[in-house]
Amino acid sequence: MPRPRLILILGDQLSPGLSSLAEGNPARDRIVMAEVREEAGYVPHHRKKLVFLFSAMRHFAARLRRQGWTVDYHGLDQGLGDLCDAVLKSAREFDAGELLVTEPGEYRLREAMKRHWPQRLSLSVRLLEDRRFLCRAETFRDWAAGRKQLRMEFFYREMRRHTGLLMEPDGEPVGGRWNFDADNRKRYDGKQRLPGPARFEPDATTRQVIDLVAEHYPDRFGDLEPFWFEVTETQAEEALAHFLEQALPHFGDYQDAMTEGDDFLFHSLLSPYLNAGLLDPLKVCEAAERCYREGRAPLNAVEGFIRQILGWREYVRGIYWLLMPDYKEENRLASHADLPWFYWSGETKMRCVAEAVRATREHAYAHHIQRLMVTGNLALLLGVEVKQIHEWYLAVCGRL
Ligand SMILES: Cc1cc2nc3c(=O)[nH]c(=O)nc-3n(C[C@H](O)[C@H](O)[C@H](O)COP(=O)(O)OP(=O)(O)OC[C@H]3O[C@@H](n4cnc5c(N)ncnc54)[C@H](O)[C@@H]3O)c2cc1C
């Protein structure tokens, strides 16, 4: 009888089709999930982000149990230091022969699992490829090899051809152009009704997590309430449907707009669900394409939306795995200034910055133009040290 295995599922791996789950056997193996101090504290994560991740993890664990899996769930209250401690605790109770993990999305964690965990656990650790992205890391490496410039636009066209998204049978892009970005630069004049994101009432599990995070991180950055994020796949699907119907038709026109008094305009707010694994990126792109094919949204909006996921999201991940670990040490402009305190307090006369920080504090979210053209651009102009601004983003809205 083969020895049972432990399967560690991370907070951004809440996908039923995950490679480690596909490899596992509910009758024989045991799942480990954990809320640990190191992951909650390697940067001062926004409290709403912690509530989202922990609550989504707890709902996913409940779902796995309903599907017949045995889940060892180590809550924050157990005070475990890091994920390896949590696996060690389960390994002691369960005579496992091996640990299976879908490869983490972060270099820090992947290296720890490869270099230190086998010894700490006295267990072989098998990392499985994360197949939830549309471009494999090695495919990106092959694409990048020998190129003078790694232009996102050319990568994106490859991905369009590869997926067939918004392509004509003759291999040409729908509408005769690959990119409608030039059409997506309208000012928001207040005439078009703003849909706002889909909001969900927190259930008992989420309420418990809100209290837990309030107790453990009383002084951490970020409002806890109101909490309206989706925390299950079903809810995330409803948020997608809400976006496709209410916002996508105008997503393109106002993609680069900013306005005072509304923090979301026509953006989808789907990044938390894509990044946690509650939504599948290809299915999201296909759903948007259907809106175009059925005349429910214009091409500039649908192409603009798909380019963000199929192009930018896949490209940024490809660059990350291509250039890490040196990438994290880069500081090409020799920027050494400290991050101004108003990035946390929001106390500045620069209204656009104050608004972006307020939105970030309230929602653990700021839309792309606020990130790129306001908080990002200002840090560039001030010569803020790359590490400091990177950790600020990671803390306040990163990975969400
Ligand atoms: C400084 C900075 C930090 C950022 N940090 C993150 C982060 O930690 N996690 C993250 O997912 N995105 C990050 N982005 C990209 C982008 O700003 C967010 O994905 C987007 O604002 C999320 O909001 P949304 O879901 O409403 O996106 P929408 O505007 O509705 O876009 C749809 C989807 O496309 C993807 N997307 C959009 N823009 C980008 C982009 N530039 N790069 C990669 N994917 C994109 C996201 O998955 C997003 O959900 C960052 C951008 C900047 C400039």
The ligand as an SDF file (V2000), in Angstrom:
LIG
                    3D

 53 58  0  0  0  0  0  0  0  0999 V2000
    2.5750   49.7260   -9.3900 C   0  0  0  0  0  0  0  0  0  0  0  0
    1.6070   48.6650   -9.7990 C   0  0  0  0  0  0  0  0  0  0  0  0
    1.4050   47.5790   -8.9660 C   0  0  0  0  0  0  0  0  0  0  0  0
    0.5370   46.5570   -9.3810 C   0  0  0  0  0  0  0  0  0  0  0  0
    0.3800   45.4620   -8.5730 N   0  0  0  0  0  0  0  0  0  0  0  0
   -0.4190   44.4550   -8.9860 C   0  0  0  0  0  0  0  0  0  0  0  0
   -0.5720   43.2780   -8.1690 C   0  0  0  0  0  0  0  0  0  0  0  0
    0.0390   43.1280   -7.1280 O   0  0  0  0  0  0  0  0  0  0  0  0
   -1.3940   42.2870   -8.6280 N   0  0  0  0  0  0  0  0  0  0  0  0
   -2.0760   42.4040   -9.8170 C   0  0  0  0  0  0  0  0  0  0  0  0
   -2.8140   41.4860  -10.1790 O   0  0  0  0  0  0  0  0  0  0  0  0
   -1.9380   43.5010  -10.6040 N   0  0  0  0  0  0  0  0  0  0  0  0
   -1.1280   44.5040  -10.2170 C   0  0  0  0  0  0  0  0  0  0  0  0
   -1.0020   45.6060  -11.0090 N   0  0  0  0  0  0  0  0  0  0  0  0
   -1.7100   45.6370  -12.2910 C   0  0  0  0  0  0  0  0  0  0  0  0
   -3.0700   46.3050  -12.2630 C   0  0  0  0  0  0  0  0  0  0  0  0
   -2.9640   47.6040  -11.7400 O   0  0  0  0  0  0  0  0  0  0  0  0
   -4.1090   45.5010  -11.4870 C   0  0  0  0  0  0  0  0  0  0  0  0
   -4.1460   44.1680  -11.9440 O   0  0  0  0  0  0  0  0  0  0  0  0
   -5.5130   46.0930  -11.6110 C   0  0  0  0  0  0  0  0  0  0  0  0
   -5.5230   47.4320  -11.2210 O   0  0  0  0  0  0  0  0  0  0  0  0
   -6.4900   45.2900  -10.7790 C   0  0  0  0  0  0  0  0  0  0  0  0
   -7.7580   45.8810  -10.8110 O   0  0  0  0  0  0  0  0  0  0  0  0
   -8.9460   45.2760  -11.6710 P   0  0  0  0  0  0  0  0  0  0  0  0
   -9.1140   43.8500  -11.3500 O   0  0  0  0  0  0  0  0  0  0  0  0
  -10.0860   46.1980  -11.4920 O   0  0  0  0  0  0  0  0  0  0  0  0
   -8.3380   45.3760  -13.1490 O   0  0  0  0  0  0  0  0  0  0  0  0
   -8.9740   45.7430  -14.5590 P   0  0  0  0  0  0  0  0  0  0  0  0
   -8.5370   47.0920  -14.9300 O   0  0  0  0  0  0  0  0  0  0  0  0
  -10.4090   45.4340  -14.5780 O   0  0  0  0  0  0  0  0  0  0  0  0
   -8.1680   44.6850  -15.5140 O   0  0  0  0  0  0  0  0  0  0  0  0
   -8.6230   43.3700  -15.6670 C   0  0  0  0  0  0  0  0  0  0  0  0
   -7.6060   42.3550  -15.2150 C   0  0  0  0  0  0  0  0  0  0  0  0
   -6.4410   42.4090  -16.0100 O   0  0  0  0  0  0  0  0  0  0  0  0
   -5.2720   42.2000  -15.2200 C   0  0  0  0  0  0  0  0  0  0  0  0
   -4.4390   43.3960  -15.3250 N   0  0  0  0  0  0  0  0  0  0  0  0
   -4.8510   44.6610  -15.5730 C   0  0  0  0  0  0  0  0  0  0  0  0
   -3.7890   45.4850  -15.6910 N   0  0  0  0  0  0  0  0  0  0  0  0
   -2.6860   44.7170  -15.5180 C   0  0  0  0  0  0  0  0  0  0  0  0
   -1.2770   44.9880  -15.5290 C   0  0  0  0  0  0  0  0  0  0  0  0
   -0.7940   46.1940  -15.7560 N   0  0  0  0  0  0  0  0  0  0  0  0
   -0.4420   43.9680  -15.2730 N   0  0  0  0  0  0  0  0  0  0  0  0
   -0.9080   42.7220  -15.0520 C   0  0  0  0  0  0  0  0  0  0  0  0
   -2.2290   42.3990  -15.0360 N   0  0  0  0  0  0  0  0  0  0  0  0
   -3.1000   43.3800  -15.2650 C   0  0  0  0  0  0  0  0  0  0  0  0
   -5.7270   41.9350  -13.8040 C   0  0  0  0  0  0  0  0  0  0  0  0
   -5.7990   40.5470  -13.6050 O   0  0  0  0  0  0  0  0  0  0  0  0
   -7.1070   42.5620  -13.7640 C   0  0  0  0  0  0  0  0  0  0  0  0
   -7.9790   41.9180  -12.8670 O   0  0  0  0  0  0  0  0  0  0  0  0
   -0.1450   46.6460  -10.6290 C   0  0  0  0  0  0  0  0  0  0  0  0
    0.0460   47.7720  -11.4420 C   0  0  0  0  0  0  0  0  0  0  0  0
    0.9260   48.7690  -11.0370 C   0  0  0  0  0  0  0  0  0  0  0  0
    1.1400   49.9330  -11.9340 C   0  0  0  0  0  0  0  0  0  0  0  0
  1  2  1  0
  2  3  1  0
  2 52  2  0
  3  4  2  0
  4  5  1  0
  4 50  1  0
  5  6  2  0
  6  7  1  0
  6 13  1  0
  7  8  2  0
  7  9  1  0
  9 10  1  0
 10 11  2  0
 10 12  1  0
 12 13  2  0
 13 14  1  0
 14 15  1  0
 14 50  1  0
 15 16  1  0
 16 17  1  0
 16 18  1  0
 18 19  1  0
 18 20  1  0
 20 21  1  0
 20 22  1  0
 22 23  1  0
 23 24  1  0
 24 25  2  0
 24 26  1  0
 24 27  1  0
 27 28  1  0
 28 29  2  0
 28 30  1  0
 28 31  1  0
 31 32  1  0
 32 33  1  0
 33 34  1  0
 33 48  1  0
 34 35  1  0
 35 36  1  0
 35 46  1  0
 36 37  1  0
 36 45  1  0
 37 38  2  0
 38 39  1  0
 39 40  1  0
 39 45  2  0
 40 41  1  0
 40 42  2  0
 42 43  1  0
 43 44  2  0
 44 45  1  0
 46 47  1  0
 46 48  1  0
 48 49  1  0
 50 51  2  0
 51 52  1  0
 52 53  1  0
M  END
$$$$
